[in-house]
Amino acid sequence: GAVVSQHPSRVICKSGTSVKIECRSLDFQATTMFWYRQFPKQSLMLMATSNEGSKATYEQGVEKDKFLINHASLTLSTLTVTSAHPEDSSFYICSARDGHSNTEAFFGQGTRLTVV
Amino acid sequence: AQSVTQLDSQVPVFEEAPVELRCNYSSSVSVYLFWYVQYPNQGLQLLLKYLSGSTLVKGINGFEAEFNKSQTSFHLRKPSVHISDTAEYFCAVSGAGGGNKLTFGTGTQLKVEL
């Protein structure tokens, strides 16, 4: 099946710094990528949807200046958490949709962000 | 818009026993339905999906689910569970036709005990 690679799997950063998370589709072209945030023992909350070459669409309540999303190519999307604070600590997961099949989204392994 | 309800937050079961994880959805349009499994500190893996056709869908690891339109349900079943099935299971729905975002349920923690 299609593979989505997400890096890093874990990151610890100091409060006030920025962290970049990468999401790559390894064997397919991802016309659409999604970024989720998951709190402990809770479901996935969609943060934003990004289409290659265009600006991301953010869900209500998600600060677009805080969570910068770039989808510059058909195989790479990045999420940058700017000026991170302890409350940004969470599990972030990306998923990518194959432009051809368009019915299934494939998920990355997730990134555990801890802001100290 | 769609919504998903997973009524059971935790389901304990003994190894080799059958299990059913419940999922109900609501939508004003036709839907696609999915079940995903998540192991600790990992992303989601697709177990199975319903797009159209036969209402009984078979997936990986011996799981199956049945789409019931009249009851707006998509319950997940396995006739005999293993310790390795211990994980979080998420039901998800999207509008049919492709290109639509997924809406997830709150998840069910399946705990298989010896």
Interface residues (C-beta under 8 A of the other chain):
Chain A: G1 V4 Q6 S9 T32 F34 K41 Q42 S43 L44 L46 T49 F91 I93 S95 R97 S101 N102 T103 E104 A105 F106 F107 G108 Q109 G110 R112
Chain B: Y32 F34 Y36 N41 Q42 G43 L44 Q45 L46 K49 L51 F90 G98 G99 K101 L102 F104 G105 T106 G107 Q109
